[in-house]
Amino acid sequence: MNRSLIVKILGIILLIESFFMIPSLAISLYMQDGSSIGFIITIILLIIVGALTRFIETKHRTLAPADGLVIVTYAWILVSIFGSLPLIIDMNMSFPDAFFEIVSGFTTTGASVINNIESFPKSVVLWRSITHWIGGMGILVFTVSLLPKLGVGGFQIFKRESPGPVKGKIEAKTSDTAKKLYIIYVVITILLFLCLKFFGMDVFDALVHTLGVVGTGGFSSKNTSIMGYSTPIIFTMSFFMIVCGNNFSIYYSLYRRRFNEIIKNEELRLYLFITIAAILLISIDLYLKGVASPFKSFRDATFQVTSIESTSGFVSTDYDLWPSFSKYILFVLMFIGSCAGSTAGGLKVIRIVVLFKSIKREIKRVIHPRAILPISLNGRILSEELVQGINGFFGIYMIVFVFSVGLITLSGEDLITSMSSVVTMLSNVGPGFASVGPTKNFYYFNDFFKIYFAFLMLLGRLEFFTVLAIFSRKRYFKEKVLK
């Protein structure tokens, strides 16, 4: 393990975090909102720690896959700890509350422990939303540069799907690929901001919600999230949540006019099918059950489906009051999430595709036990190691889910609250049902569960294997995950 280089890279990441705090500090100083001390202290600490790491000598300038896992895991923990300091210093929040809030931001979960965000200084509100944008942007780099080394499914496929400019050479062209993804990310951010401003949002609210949508986070500047905003804003955000939940490699293919690749993309087709089907089913259910008019049913269904599926977690209505069938669909969408190679969370649509193909193959094997039945995706045969990795991912997801639900029920929570709180953490969605529903939050949980939820958010965002490989000493992880 190249410890010296790992520490230097972590130092660089902390310096970058200090840079992203400057806009919040500037707003605090300009508006004199009383929250500048926390940002000043944190920025100084970040600069000092980051600068000190520059003096560390490194004998080797190369990183092994295991080093990458260490960097990713500890980077997210460190930026969350330092990022929570302004909330602790200026807002007098406890460490568990502040840590939960900022981990929720960086992991683009959007769950909150703050009951009245409108009473918070705008500088702090902006910092929460900036963590979304950083987290989403960081996931793209993480996807391109590190996860292909894991071979655990969705992102290995993403590597094969050629999101970068050189087909099949993502790892060799990491910086070039990341640059292209950043450009796409920034362009989408600017377009959404201009659209929201055009449809009547003020500059600050448009900025906050833009950062939340593009990062698929969900933090809002309003206590009621998107409730009360106009229909054009609702549909605009819905459209961009679909865009940001899609594999970003699709947009590069669109730029290069590789329309044939887009049309043949199985993940994209299923992603759009799930979105359209869920919207129609919920719209019909809401209308037939007398919940709303046909148009309002369609509008609310469109927004909540795209919000939950993209794991953004914005709320335009209290969907906890919807009929059971509509809530069931939303619950399923919380598990599935969006596409690999996006800023969204969840199991990922592409894993669902491979899982169903794997099940179909096993059924055929019952009839033809000696048949060789490879699984293909977009015309390419997938390796058995990759298919097994995807099956293993589902297994770990369900084991963590079942264990965590049991743990939450020990605190006295009902089963619906326990199940939805866990899946919304693992899939980085934000709101759940019942006591953690769209009009409630996670404030009432004790400190232990807030820290545990933060751990679940990190597990889900870093695709399980990354974190588990760091904290496990088992030979399996050394040989299989760090291979």
N, C-alpha and C positions, 0 to 999 in steps of 0.2 A: 504494500500500500504506500503510495506516494503522499505521505502526510503533509510535508512542507508545501507541496503544490496545492493540495486540497485546501489548506488553511489560506493560502494566498488567493485562491479563487473565491473562497467564502468572503474574504476581505473585500474583494472587488464587488461582490454582490451587495455587501453592506454599504459600500460607497454609492452604488447605484440607487439603493433605497433612500439614502440621504438626499440624493438629487430629486427624487420623486416627491419628497416632503416639502420642497421649496415652494410650490404653488400654494399649499395650505398655509405655510408660514406667511407668505406674502399677503394672502387674503386676511389672515388674522391681524397682521400689522396694519393693513389698510383700514379694516373695519374696527380695529381696536376692540376685539371681542373677548379679550382676556385669556385666550388660549395659546398665545405665542410662546410662553415660557416652556411649555411641554415640548413644542416642536423645536425650539432652539436647543434645549438640553439634549433631546434625542439626536438631532442632526450633528451636534458637536461630538456626542458619544460615537455615533456611526463613523464619522470622519476619523476620529482618533483610533478606533479599533481597526478600521479599514486601512489607515495609513501605516499602523504598526506592522500589519501583516506584509507590507511591501518590503520590509527589511529582512524577511526570512529568506535564507538562501535555499535554492532548489538545485539538486544535482541532476535530476532528470525532468524533462519537460513533457513527458508522456503520461497519459492516464489509462489505467486498466478499467474494464467494465465495472469492477467492484468499487473503484474510486469514484466513478460517476454516480453510483448509487448513494455513496456516502455524501457527496456534494449535494445532490438533489434533496435528500432527506433532511440533512442538517441546515441547508439553506432555507427551506420552508419553515423550519422551527425557529431559526435565528431571526429571519425577517418578521415573523409573527411576534416574537418576544419584543424586539425593538419597536416594531410598529404599534404595539399596544401601549407603549410608554406615554405618548401624549394623552391618551384616555385616562391613564392612571394618574398622571401628574395634574392635568388641568380639569378633568371631569370627576376626579375622586372615585373612579371606578375601582373595584377590587381586581386583583390580578386574574382570577378565573373569569370574571365578566369581560374584562378588556381582552384577554387572550382569546376567549371564545369568539368575541366580536371580530377581531382582526384575522384569526384563522378562517372564520367564515368569509371574510372579505377576500383574502389571498387564495383560498380554495374555490372561490366563486360560488359559494353555497348560498349566501344571502340570508341565513337564519340570524336572528338577533335576540339580544337580551335587553334592548333599550325600549322602554315603554313609550317615551315621548321624544322622538328624534327631532321634532320641530322646535324643541326647546334648546337643542344643542347648537353651538356656534357653527356657522357655515363652513369654517375652516376644517372642523372635525368631520362634518358631514361629507365634505369633499374628499378628505383623506380616506374615509371608508370606501367611497366609490373608486378612488384611484387604486386602492388595493385590488378591486375587481379587475381593473384594466391591466394592472401589472400581472395578476394571477393568470388571466386569460392569455396574455402575451407570453408569459413564462411557460405555460403549458405547450404552446406551439413550439418553442425552442426545445423544451423537454422532449416532446414527441419526436422531433427530427433528429436530435443529437444523441439521446440516451436510451429511450425505450426500445429502439430496434435491437439493441444488444441483449434485451431480456428474452425475446422470443416467446412472449406469453400471449400472443393473440392479436388483439385489435391493432396495436401499433406496429407490430411486425408486418401485418397486412398493409398498413398505411405506408410502410417503407416500400413494399412491393407495388403499391398503387402509384408510386412516383409523384409525390407532391412537389418535388423540386424540378429544376430545369433539365437535369440529366437523368434519363430514365434508368432506374435501378442503381443509382449511385448517390443515394441520399447521404449516407455516412461519409462518403468521400467529399461531398460538396455541402457539408453542414452549414458553413457560413453563408454561402451563396443562397442556399435554400431558405435559411432563416431570414435573410434580407428580403427575399421575395414575399415571404409570409408576413413580415412586418409591414411591407408596403400595402399588401391587401388589407391587413388589420387596420392600418391608419386610414386608408381610403374609405373603408366601411364606417369607421368612427366619424369621419368628417361628414359623410353623406347623411348619416342618421341625425347628427346634431343639426345640420341645416334643415332637414325635413321637420324635426320637432320644433325648431324655432319658427319655421314657416307656418306651421299649424297652430301657433299661439302659445307655446311654452316660453316662459322667460329664460334668459340666458343660463342662469344657474341651474334651474330645474332640468333644462334640456341637457346640460353638461352631465349632471349627476345620472340621469336616466340613460343617456347615451353610453356612459362608461359601464353602467350596469347591464345593458342589453348586449353590447359588443363582447363584454367579458362573460356573458351569461351568468351574471351574479345575482342581481335582484334587489340590492340596497336602493331605497328610495329616499327622497328628501321630505316625503310626506308620511304621516302616521298611517294613512289609509292607502298607501302605495299609489296605484294608478286609478283608484276609484274616483269618479268625478271628472276625469278628463274627457275631452270630446271624442267622438267616434273616429274622425280622421287620425288622431293620435293613437287610439287603440289599434286600428288596422295597420298603421305605419310601424308601430312597435312589434306587432304580430309578424309582419313580413320580415323585419330585420332579425327577429328571434329565429325564424326559420332559416334565414341566411347564415346566421352565426352558429346554428346547430349543425350545419352541413360541413362535410369534409372540405377544408380549405384548398385541397389539391384540385377540386372541381373548378374553382375560380381561376386557377392557373391554367387549367386545360381550356377553359372558356376564353381566357386571354390569348392563348396560342391557337385558338379556333380548332381544337381537337374535339369537335362535336361528337364524333363517333365514340370516343372514350366515355363521354358524359352519358350518352344514350345507353350504352352497354353496362354502365355502372350499376351493379345489383344492389349495393347498399343504398344509393341515391333513390332508386326506384321503390325499394321497400320503405325508406324513410318518408318519402312523399305519400306513399299509399297509407301508411300508418297515420300520418298527419291528417289527410283528407278524410279517411274513414272515421277517425276519432271525432273530428269536428262534426261530421254529418250525424253520427250516432248520438252524440251528446245534444246537438241542436234539436233533433227529433224528440229525444227523451224529455228535454226541458219543455218543449212546446206541448207535447202530448200530456205531460203531467201538470200543465197549467202554471208553470213557474214564470214564464215570460212570453212576450209576443214572438212571432216567428223571427223578426229581425233581431230583437234583443237576444233571443236564444242563440242565434247564429253568431252575433257579435261576441257575447260572453264565452261561448264555446270555442270560437276561434282564438280568442286571446288566452284563455286558460289552457287550452291544449298546447298551443305553441310555447307558452310560458313554462309549463311543466315538462313538456317533451324536451325543450332546449335546456332544461334545468336552470332557467333564469329565476323563476320563483316570484315574478311580479304578480300582483293581484288586482283584478278589475271588479271583482264581485266576491261575496262570501260563498265560495263553492261548497263549503261545509254544510250549507243548507240545501244543496241539490239532492235529487233522488239518488238512491243507492247505486243504481246502474251507472249513472254519470260519474259518481265518485269512484266506483270500481275501475272505470276506464282510466281516470286520472292516476289512480294508484298503480295500475299496470304501467302507465307511461313513466312514472317515477322510477321504476325498475329499469326500463329500457333505455331512457335517455335519448341521446342523439347519435351523431356519426363519429367514428374514429377520425382523428385529425382535425377536430373542431375544438372550441374552447369549452364545450359542454361536458357534463359528467354522465353517470349511468353505466349500465352494462355495455352499451354501444350497439347500434343496429347491426353492424357488420358481424359481431359475435353471434347475434341472433340468427343471422343468415347461415353462418357456418354450423351453428348448433343444430338447426333444423335439418340441414343437409346431412349432418352426422347421424341424427336420429333416423332419417330416411334410409341411410346406408345400413344401419344396424338392422332395420326391419328387413331389408333385402337380403342381408346375410343369413337371416333365419331360414329364408327360402333357398338361397344359394350359398351355403357355408364356405365353399372353396373359391368363390368368385373374388377377383381383385377389383375393388370398387373405390377408386380414388375420388377425392372431393375436389371440385374445381370452383374457382371464383373468378368471374369476369374472363372466362376462357383460359385460366391458368390453374394448373394442378397444385394443390396445397400439400405441403409436406405433412407426414403423420405427426411429427414433433409439434408442428404449429397447431394442428387440430387437437392434439392432446393438451397443449397449453391452454387453448380456449376452454376445453372441458374442465381443466384444473382451475381456471379462473372462476367459472361458474360455481364450482365446488367450494372454493374458499369464500366467495361472496356469500353463499347460502349458509356456510358454517358460522361466519362472523355475524350474519344477520340473525340467525336463530339464537346464538349465544347472547347477543346484545339485547334482543327483545326480551329474553328471559331475565336479564340483569335489570332492565328498566322496569319490568313488572314488579320486581322486588321492592321498588320504591313506592309501590302502591298505585301506580298508573294503570289505567284500563288498557285492554289489549290493543284497541284501535290507536290510541295515543302512542303506545310503545312501538307498535309495528311501523306506523307512519314516521315517527321521530327517527327511528333507525334508518329506514330506507331513504329518508330525505337527507340524512347525514352522509350515508355511503354513496348516494348518487349525486350529492351536492346540489339538491333542489332548493331547499330553504323551508318553506311552509309545508305542514303536513295536514293532519285531520284532528278533530276533537280538541284536546287541550293545547295542541301545537298547530292549530288550524290557521287559516289565512288572516284572521283578525286577532290572533294571539301570538305569543312568542315563547322563548325558552327561559325567560327570566326566573320563573318560580322553581326551577330545578336547583338542587344544592350544588355546591362547588365541585364535589367529586364528579357528578354527572356532566357538568359543564366541561370539565377537562376531558372526560371520557368522550363526550360528543366531539370535542376538538380533535381527539385522536382518530375518531371514525371519519371525520371530514378529511383529514390527511391521508388516511388509508384509502378512501375512495378516490381522492384526487390523484394520488400517486400510484394508482392501479395495484394496490395491495402488495404485490411481490416486492416492490421497491422498499417499502418500509419493513415488511416482514423479513426480508433478506438481511437488513441491517441489525435487527434485534434478535435474530435467530442464530444459534450456533450449530444448528443441525447440519449434518453432512449433506443432506438433500439440497439445501439452499446454496451451499458452496459449490456443489457439483452441477446442479441443474440451472439455478438462477444466475449465478455469477460466472457461468461457463463462457 
